[in-house]
């Protein structure tokens, strides 16, 4: 509900569509930052440091990615269902979602180890939630946006894990 406020407010003032979209984007990002911040306190503030005591960053990322996917399962399956997807499409999309949470967990692990800054993880989590949604609003198919984001995300994961093999394959002290 909160992200729709700019649209309601600007419509009353006959604002150009660009300003309505910009207002929506900014408020949606702020909302996402708040929700991402609460998740990041758990994922990177508590769970990641706990897992890194016994696991490599790669294994910790895999664990967090799977837990993260389970955490979001009810809302994700509901969103797929209300879009009218077939059972096959829901299953395929959910597998893609799980792969995406593992990739995002890996990116977050990398930045947390490099920066020791949970605030940065909150920011990239909010951006990752905001940009695909806004891009999906601007084009006809959010499915193509989701696939493109996954391909780019996994490309980045391959890049950082290959470039930082020692970081991902050895135990880390935080």
C-alpha positions in Angstrom: 0.0 0.0 0.0 2.7 2.5 0.9 4.4 2.5 -2.5 1.1 3.6 -4.2 1.0 6.9 -2.3 3.0 8.9 -4.8 0.7 7.7 -7.6 -2.4 8.8 -5.6 -0.9 12.1 -4.6 0.5 13.1 -8.0 -2.6 12.1 -9.8 -4.5 14.7 -7.9 -2.0 17.4 -9.0 -2.0 16.3 -12.6 1.6 15.5 -12.4 3.3 14.3 -15.6 3.6 10.4 -15.8 7.4 10.7 -15.4 7.0 12.3 -12.0 4.4 9.7 -10.9 6.8 6.9 -11.9 9.7 8.6 -10.2 7.7 9.1 -7.0 6.5 5.5 -7.1 10.1 4.3 -7.6 11.5 6.4 -4.8 8.8 5.4 -2.3 8.9 1.8 -3.4 12.7 1.8 -2.9 12.3 3.4 0.6 9.8 0.7 1.5 12.1 -2.0 0.1 15.0 -0.6 2.0 13.1 -0.9 5.3 12.0 -4.5 4.6 15.4 -5.4 3.2 17.0 -3.9 6.3 15.0 -6.2 8.6 15.9 -9.2 6.6 19.5 -8.3 6.3 19.8 -8.1 10.1 18.9 -11.8 10.2 20.7 -13.0 7.0 24.0 -11.1 7.2 23.8 -9.7 10.7 23.3 -13.0 12.5 23.1 -16.1 10.2 26.1 -15.4 7.9 28.6 -14.8 10.7 27.3 -17.9 12.5 27.6 -20.1 9.4 31.1 -18.7 8.6 32.4 -20.1 11.9 32.1 -23.6 10.4 31.5 -23.3 6.6 33.3 -21.7 3.7 31.6 -18.6 2.2 30.4 -20.7 -0.7 28.7 -23.2 1.5 27.3 -20.5 3.8 25.9 -18.7 0.7 24.2 -21.9 -0.5 22.7 -22.5 2.9 21.4 -18.9 3.3 20.1 -18.9 -0.3 18.0 -22.1 0.4 16.7 -20.7 3.7 16.0 -17.4 2.0 14.0 -19.2 -0.7 12.0 -21.2 1.9 11.3 -17.9 3.8 9.8 -16.4 0.7 8.0 -19.5 -0.6 4.4 -18.6 0.5 4.4 -15.2 -1.1 6.4 -16.3 -4.2 4.0 -19.2 -4.9 1.0 -16.9 -4.3 2.3 -14.3 -6.8 3.0 -17.0 -9.4 -0.5 -18.5 -8.8 -2.4 -15.1 -9.1 -0.6 -14.5 -12.4 -2.4 -17.5 -13.8 0.7 -19.6 -14.4 0.3 -23.2 -15.1 1.6 -25.8 -12.6 4.7 -26.4 -14.9 5.4 -22.6 -15.1 5.0 -22.2 -11.3 7.5 -25.1 -10.7 10.0 -23.8 -13.3 9.6 -20.2 -12.0 10.1 -21.4 -8.4 13.3 -23.3 -9.4 14.5 -20.1 -11.0 13.6 -18.1 -7.8 15.6 -20.6 -5.7 18.6 -20.2 -8.0 18.3 -16.5 -7.8 18.2 -16.5 -4.0 21.4 -18.6 -3.9 23.1 -16.2 -6.4 22.0 -13.1 -4.3 23.1 -14.8 -1.1 26.5 -15.3 -2.8 26.7 -11.7 -3.8 25.7 -10.5 -0.3 28.3 -12.8 1.3 31.0 -11.4 -0.9 30.1 -7.8 -0.1 29.7 -8.5 3.6 33.1 -10.2 3.8 34.7 -7.4 1.8 33.1 -4.4 3.5 32.0 -5.8 6.9 29.1 -3.4 6.4 25.6 -4.6 6.7 24.2 -1.3 5.5 25.6 -1.9 2.1 23.9 -5.3 2.0 20.6 -3.6 2.9 21.1 -1.2 0.0 21.8 -3.8 -2.6 19.0 -6.0 -1.3 16.6 -3.0 -1.7 17.9 -2.2 -5.2 17.6 -5.9 -6.2 14.0 -5.9 -5.1 13.1 -2.5 -6.7 14.8 -2.5 -10.2 13.2 -5.6 -11.6 9.8 -4.6 -10.5 10.1 -1.1 -12.0 11.6 -2.5 -15.2 8.7 -4.9 -15.4 6.3 -2.0 -15.2 8.0 -0.3 -18.1 8.1 -3.2 -20.5 5.4 -5.7 -21.5 7.0 -8.9 -20.0 8.4 -9.1 -16.5 9.3 -12.7 -17.3 12.0 -11.5 -19.8 13.2 -9.0 -17.2 13.4 -11.9 -14.6 15.4 -14.1 -16.9 17.8 -11.3 -17.9 18.3 -10.4 -14.2 19.1 -14.1 -13.4 21.6 -14.4 -16.3 23.3 -11.2 -15.3 23.3 -12.1 -11.6 24.8 -15.6 -12.2 27.4 -14.0 -14.6 28.4 -11.7 -11.7 28.5 -14.6 -9.3 30.8 -16.6 -11.6 33.0 -13.5 -12.0 33.4 -12.8 -8.3 33.8 -16.5 -7.3 36.5 -17.1 -9.9 38.3 -13.8 -9.2 38.2 -14.5 -5.4 38.6 -18.3 -5.3 40.5 -18.1 -2.0 37.8 -16.0 -0.4 35.0 -18.4 -1.3 36.8 -21.7 -0.8 38.4 -21.2 2.6 37.1 -20.5 6.1 36.9 -16.8 6.9 37.4 -15.0 10.2 35.1 -12.0 10.6 
